[in-house]
Amino acid sequence: MTTPRRILVTGHRGYLGSVMAPHLVAEGHEVVGLDTGYFDDCTLVPGVDDIVTVEKDLRDLDVQDLSGFDAVVHLAALSNDPIGNLDQGWTTDINHTGSVRLAELAKKAGVERFLFSSSCIMYGASTTDVVDETSPLDPKTVYARSKVTAEQEISAMADDAFSPVFLRNGTVYGISPRMRLDTVLNDLVANAVVRGSVQVFSDGSPWRPVVHVEDVARSFALVLDARREDVHDQAFNNGADHLNHQVRELADIAASTVEGATVEVLGQPGADQRTYKADFAKFARTFPDFAWKWDARSGAQELADTYREAGLGVAELDGDRFVRLRWLNRLLSEGRLDGALRWTEATA
Ligand SMILES: NC(=O)c1ccc[n+]([C@@H]2O[C@H](COP(=O)([O-])OP(=O)(O)OC[C@H]3O[C@@H](n4cnc5c(N)ncnc54)[C@H](O)[C@@H]3O)[C@@H](O)[C@H]2O)c1
């Protein structure tokens, strides 16, 4: 039985958040969201829930904003690696400094549990065969570094009254109202559906752990409800061993959802060869009764079916709306966001 809690979910209007927040409500929690709404115009399928929202930038919060909550689920971030190329300072400001400050305010306000949405990307192009939570971190990008430093500094705040937990997700896939086509399986299936062909720029050998957005929401709900001694100040690779795939395999799975779709492995020099195969034994040991509902095959089918129903075409695939980096660039070029990635007065 879930213990109902009052939870602040940051980033609740994004890809994960627009699935996570309603899931937590359905579990019986009282949810308040906090989001600046960068992607409010980026809805693919209906279903963004009406959640009570603090309309603030994460960087502008004060301690009153955190008072009265039992837990924080912290998703708000500039999310995905190339976004670090936009302006490295923004990724550091929001993902690192903003997260640490949020945790400080939460602790000050007496929030007991703090779930940080982290990433397996922090293991980098690992030389170890399989990476577990004790493996050396080798962040290769500003995004990955922001997750490492935020984890380290938030972990240092853990004490008897404040329990941070770090959930290092694999790459997330699956349908969300605030869809992203810039994560690996979402992108591969979109290409299969729209173009009938899937291109892999690397040689296809890199490993990626993938996890369905609904399963991420379920796993966060589980951790919110877990006994303190099982999760206090712990990092978990969030997923399951059978969800590690080589990119070539994911491309084959994506193509199999569309009759006649082809796969082309380009093996381009300089393509993204980052590889990490994650060990999920700690999560499985801690939560032996939890079953992952989705796998890459069932998720790819769901993606293909929904893309077809939504009429996904070249305009969506090549356009700005469902690729985080492109959309932020568009908001900047239209003057809707300023040089600090804040809404301009005209837009506000
Ligand atoms: N999607 C993935 O594959 C993946 C994998 C591992 C970890 N993560 C992490 O999970 C979290 C959610 O990812 P996502 O895919 O939903 O990203 P997303 O970009 O879809 O959503 C992020 C949300 O945060 C909000 N936000 C960003 N900066 C903000 C600020 N300064 N103030 C207030 N709100 C702000 C945005 O408006 C957006 O709604 C992120 O922390 C991300 O790093 C995601």
The ligand as an SDF file (V2000), in Angstrom:
LIG
                    3D

 44 48  0  0  0  0  0  0  0  0999 V2000
   14.8590   11.4010  -21.3220 N   0  0  0  0  0  0  0  0  0  0  0  0
   15.8930   10.6230  -21.0290 C   0  0  0  0  0  0  0  0  0  0  0  0
   16.2810    9.7120  -21.7950 O   0  0  0  0  0  0  0  0  0  0  0  0
   16.6210   10.7880  -19.7240 C   0  0  0  0  0  0  0  0  0  0  0  0
   17.5910    9.8510  -19.3670 C   0  0  0  0  0  0  0  0  0  0  0  0
   18.2780    9.9930  -18.1680 C   0  0  0  0  0  0  0  0  0  0  0  0
   17.9830   11.0570  -17.3180 C   0  0  0  0  0  0  0  0  0  0  0  0
   17.0340   11.9630  -17.6980 N   0  0  0  0  0  0  0  0  0  0  0  0
   16.7640   13.0860  -16.7820 C   0  0  0  0  0  0  0  0  0  0  0  0
   15.3890   13.0850  -16.4310 O   0  0  0  0  0  0  0  0  0  0  0  0
   14.9180   14.4290  -16.2920 C   0  0  0  0  0  0  0  0  0  0  0  0
   13.7190   14.6920  -17.2030 C   0  0  0  0  0  0  0  0  0  0  0  0
   14.1100   14.4850  -18.5540 O   0  0  0  0  0  0  0  0  0  0  0  0
   13.0770   14.7130  -19.7410 P   0  0  0  0  0  0  0  0  0  0  0  0
   13.4690   13.7980  -20.8400 O   0  0  0  0  0  0  0  0  0  0  0  0
   11.6940   14.6920  -19.2200 O   0  0  0  0  0  0  0  0  0  0  0  0
   13.4690   16.2140  -20.1740 O   0  0  0  0  0  0  0  0  0  0  0  0
   12.5030   17.3390  -20.8100 P   0  0  0  0  0  0  0  0  0  0  0  0
   13.4140   18.3110  -21.4620 O   0  0  0  0  0  0  0  0  0  0  0  0
   11.4310   16.7320  -21.6120 O   0  0  0  0  0  0  0  0  0  0  0  0
   11.8180   17.9900  -19.5270 O   0  0  0  0  0  0  0  0  0  0  0  0
   12.4910   18.8200  -18.6330 C   0  0  0  0  0  0  0  0  0  0  0  0
   11.4670   19.7980  -18.0410 C   0  0  0  0  0  0  0  0  0  0  0  0
   12.1740   20.6500  -17.1460 O   0  0  0  0  0  0  0  0  0  0  0  0
   11.7490   21.9850  -17.3450 C   0  0  0  0  0  0  0  0  0  0  0  0
   12.8430   22.8870  -16.9820 N   0  0  0  0  0  0  0  0  0  0  0  0
   14.0840   22.9300  -17.5330 C   0  0  0  0  0  0  0  0  0  0  0  0
   14.7970   23.9250  -16.9770 N   0  0  0  0  0  0  0  0  0  0  0  0
   13.9920   24.5130  -16.0610 C   0  0  0  0  0  0  0  0  0  0  0  0
   14.1540   25.6070  -15.1740 C   0  0  0  0  0  0  0  0  0  0  0  0
   15.2960   26.3190  -15.1380 N   0  0  0  0  0  0  0  0  0  0  0  0
   13.1320   25.9480  -14.3640 N   0  0  0  0  0  0  0  0  0  0  0  0
   11.9620   25.2620  -14.3880 C   0  0  0  0  0  0  0  0  0  0  0  0
   11.7350   24.2170  -15.2390 N   0  0  0  0  0  0  0  0  0  0  0  0
   12.7530   23.8540  -16.0610 C   0  0  0  0  0  0  0  0  0  0  0  0
   11.4130   22.0910  -18.8260 C   0  0  0  0  0  0  0  0  0  0  0  0
   10.5270   23.1530  -19.0980 O   0  0  0  0  0  0  0  0  0  0  0  0
   10.8330   20.7120  -19.1160 C   0  0  0  0  0  0  0  0  0  0  0  0
    9.4350   20.6990  -19.0040 O   0  0  0  0  0  0  0  0  0  0  0  0
   16.1130   15.3170  -16.5780 C   0  0  0  0  0  0  0  0  0  0  0  0
   16.7410   15.6330  -15.3480 O   0  0  0  0  0  0  0  0  0  0  0  0
   17.0150   14.4440  -17.4050 C   0  0  0  0  0  0  0  0  0  0  0  0
   18.3600   14.8380  -17.3010 O   0  0  0  0  0  0  0  0  0  0  0  0
   16.3350   11.8530  -18.8530 C   0  0  0  0  0  0  0  0  0  0  0  0
  1  2  1  0
  2  3  2  0
  2  4  1  0
  4  5  1  0
  4 44  2  0
  5  6  2  0
  6  7  1  0
  7  8  2  0
  8  9  1  0
  8 44  1  0
  9 10  1  0
  9 42  1  0
 10 11  1  0
 11 12  1  0
 11 40  1  0
 12 13  1  0
 13 14  1  0
 14 15  2  0
 14 16  1  0
 14 17  1  0
 17 18  1  0
 18 19  2  0
 18 20  1  0
 18 21  1  0
 21 22  1  0
 22 23  1  0
 23 24  1  0
 23 38  1  0
 24 25  1  0
 25 26  1  0
 25 36  1  0
 26 27  1  0
 26 35  1  0
 27 28  2  0
 28 29  1  0
 29 30  1  0
 29 35  2  0
 30 31  1  0
 30 32  2  0
 32 33  1  0
 33 34  2  0
 34 35  1  0
 36 37  1  0
 36 38  1  0
 38 39  1  0
 40 41  1  0
 40 42  1  0
 42 43  1  0
M  CHG  2   8   1  16  -1
M  END
$$$$
